[in-house]
Each structure stands twice: as structure tokens, then as C-alpha cells.
Amino acid sequence: MGQLPGATPASPRLGAGATALNVVDVGAVGDGRTDDTAAIQRALAGAAEGTTVVFPGGRTFALSGGLAVGRRLVLTGGGVLSFVAGIEHGPALRLAADGCRVDGLRLRNPNLLRAVDGEANTGILVAANDVVVTGCHLELFQYGIAVQSTGGEFTDIVISQNRVADVLGSGSSTSDAGEDRGDGITVWGARVSVVGNVVSAAEGTDARIGIHCEALSAGRNRTFPAHTDALVTVSGNVVRGRFRRGIVCEEMRAVTITGNVVADPTWWGIALIASADCAVTGNTVVWTRTAADLQGETFAPRRCALHCLGGVRNSVFTGNVVRAAAGSALFSYFTATAADQLDPPTPTDVLVADNGFAADDGADVRFGVTSDVRTTRLRVRGNTVRGFTERGFWGFGAERAEIRDNLFEAAPAATGDSVGVHCAEDSGDDMSICGNTVRGTATGILRANGSGTLITGNTVEAATRGIDCWGTERSMVSGNVVRVPGPEKIVNVDAARELVVRDNLTP
């Protein structure tokens, strides 16, 4: 591309007192054909601190390379920045000055350019503090808006009311080439607000994460040691499309993920990974992935709407709603999993409370809430768990878990060995299973090979077997209501194992 015939480059008419600058007045053409890269970069480099740089509406500025902002400016206007070349090795727009603001810009990657040699194709890259990106529209980038992960920990950033559309992955829908790129909004570090954005994935490109918050690696410069990798809020966003993960917080502290809607993810809806003091509250996840959808299948992802992985500590998942749509396949509504490669590897002191988990007719949901080996003090309280086919709660190796005041109601298609609350053989001692209601399973409650367990105040109905204490010792089963038609109301009770069974109602 070149200059239009008869046009001559103009020098920026800038001064120390300039407050506004229209890029068309300093040499940019904006006809969608002329290469405006040099003219716009000159304007950005020459503008005085605090200048508002305007990209006027009704114009498309064709760009053959990325733009960089190195001083405190405000970029705004209704024009389109169309990056037709030159962003395979770096960002389209890099904000490298503290106090920058970008408001209402439209950025496009019309040629679907992707990063090469392991670099990142990014729409807007924030490499400074106290930056605001708001009301922008970005299309067809591999990373929409990202906080830079090198050069220190950038803080006090607001990313709000943006539309990040058709995020690209780097592979096909069945890629096995590793963890593909494709994040809508990515935050590295601390003190960031991500509010009210709408993010979507391009079909068939194996996009990675809708909104991604992750800690900086050890050894990098820490600007604020007291709050390193902490104090991030992700609120009121909509994430839709086939991202592998909808919203993820990894190795962070004091993060809130609140009031978001996530639809159509293929691995996990919302996840905490090795994070502490976090809250996942009031979100909605709509699960639509079908059994025939093999996106990411090479990595054997566990399909779950809410996920707690590795050393998550002192965190809550409360008041969320998950719906599995008709025809979808879901491993579990919520899963807590240990991970040997994360330090520490074990979820501890996690509360799962007052969530609403449900499945449409024709959905295939195997488990309601699951706990993997070594999860410690998991508290599952007051949840409504409907539509599972195998287990309402499955504690496989859970230590000192509390399952209290939940409703577990199986799907009509539940399997013949389905269980409402199943604390398996490897689960630790000192559990409590209290005040739950179980309906429609083959077995209501199964506590196998445990000790120090309190099973009280539960109601089991429309089941074949009520409460099974197989191999359990030094425990109490009392005050339960077991309404099952056959004789197997409370079974495998052996007084020799110091099992106290009393005051149960078994009509």
C-alpha cells in the first residue's frame, strides 16, 4: 500500500499546550487503502502529554504494523484501525505510558494474522500502570486485551465495557499442538478491574480462555510486594463460545469473580487454580458441549462447569447457577481436584454453598459435586443438585468433608448403581453428612470404610436402598428419615465396629 496519488505527508501541528488532535489533520487518510501507519505513529510520538488523539468516525485507517503509545495520551473516536499486516510478532496497539486511556476505538485483524515463532498476536497490550481501556471493539485477534507479563508487575488497570469478538486460537478444533493461544482478556499481576465486557470465541479455532487472570512467575519485579498477584475483580462480563475455559484465576490472591455469564465452554466454565482468598459468586454457566464435540480431546479435559484445582485455599463458590442444556455432556457441575505439579497441591477450606445445579431433559450429567484425593475440609452446603446420573456428591479421598443441607435429586435416567451422597473408601475420617435430602437414586447415602462420621438428619426417598454403612466404624447414624419400599433401609450395620444407629425413622 502507498500514499494516494497527489497526497503529501503532513507534519504534526503539535505544541506543548495541545489538548486535542485529529489524526486526519496530521497526515492520516483513513480511506481503508492508504497505509496510515507512519502518519499515526508520528502523531502519537509527537503529541504532548495529556493530548486527546481522535480517530474520527466514518474512516478506516489501514495499518501495516503495530502502534505504540509512549506518553500519557487519550485515544478515542469512532474510526476503525484495520491492521492488515505486521502484527505477527507483536501487538497491534501497545500502551507503554502510565495514565493512558483508550476509549471507544475499533480494532480489526481482517486478514486473520496469527503470531509466529511463539510470540503473541494481541489487539491492545497494556505495559504501564494506571491505564484505562473502555468501550473498545476488537475483532479477530488471538489475544484481545492483555496486560503484559514482562517488565514488572503493572497495576491499577481498568478494562471495562469492551467487546472482544471472535477470538482466534492458533490451531484447529482438534489441535494436538499444545496449549493453543486465544484469550479474550488476560491479566498478569495485580490490582485490575475487568468489568462489563463481552467476549466471544471464533468457531473452529480452539480458543483458550475467555477471561484469564494469572500470577507472574517467581523472580520478576514486584511493584507492590504486599499485594503481589492480588486484588483483581472480574465482574458483570459475558463470555460465550467454545473457549476451553470461560474464566480462570491461576495462582492469584484476593480475586472476586462475580455476576458473570459463561456459555458454551469446552473444558471448564469458571476455575480457580492454586489461588487463595478468592470468591466465585453469583455467576451463571450454561453448558452446551456435546459428547460428539472433540475440541481439546487430546488433552483429556474434565468437563466441568465449576472447577477448583490444586492448592486453592480459603475460597468460596457460592450462589452460582449452572444449567446443562439438552443434548450436552458434562462430567460434573463442580469438581475439586488435587494436582501434584502445583504447590501446594491440595484444595483446602473451600466452601461450595447455595448453588443451583440443574440439567434440561436430554442432558447427560454424570456427577453433581466431586472431590478428588486429598481435598481437605471441603464444605458443601445448601446446594440444589438435580439431573445427575451417577453421584450427587462423590467424595473420593476427601478429608474431613462436610456435606450439609443439600438437595440431591437424580435424573430419571440415573444408573442402577447411582448414589446421592457417596464418600468412597479412600475418604478420610471425621466427616459429617447432615440434613441432606436425596431422591431418585439407587442408594441414598453410602459411607464406605470410614470412621468418625456423623450421618444425621438426612431424608432419603424414592430409592432402592437407604443408608449403607459398609465397612464404617466408630460413627453415628441417627435422626434420619428413610422412605424406601424394600427392606434395605439402613444396611451393613455392625455393632462390633462401634457404630451407633438410633432414632431413625424407617417407615
LINCOR-V978182 format. One record per helix or strand of 2 or more residues. SS is the DSSP state (h for helix, s for strand). FROM is the first residue (numbers start at 1). TO is the last residue. If there is no record, write none. Layout:
ss={SS & SS}
from={FROM & FROM}
to={TO & TO}
This chain:
ss={s & h & s & h & s & s & s & s & s & s & s & s & s & s & s & s & s & s & s & s & s & s & h & s & s & s & s & s & s & s & s & h & s & s & s & s & s & s & s & s & s & s & s & s & s & s & s & s & s & s & s & s & s & h & s}
from={20 & 23 & 31 & 37 & 52 & 60 & 67 & 74 & 80 & 93 & 101 & 106 & 122 & 132 & 137 & 143 & 157 & 163 & 183 & 192 & 198 & 209 & 225 & 230 & 238 & 245 & 253 & 261 & 268 & 279 & 284 & 297 & 304 & 313 & 321 & 329 & 348 & 356 & 364 & 379 & 384 & 402 & 407 & 419 & 432 & 437 & 443 & 454 & 459 & 465 & 475 & 481 & 490 & 495 & 499}
to={22 & 26 & 35 & 46 & 54 & 63 & 69 & 76 & 83 & 95 & 103 & 108 & 126 & 134 & 139 & 147 & 160 & 167 & 188 & 195 & 201 & 214 & 227 & 235 & 240 & 250 & 258 & 263 & 273 & 281 & 287 & 299 & 309 & 318 & 324 & 337 & 353 & 359 & 371 & 381 & 395 & 404 & 410 & 423 & 434 & 439 & 447 & 456 & 463 & 468 & 478 & 484 & 491 & 497 & 502}
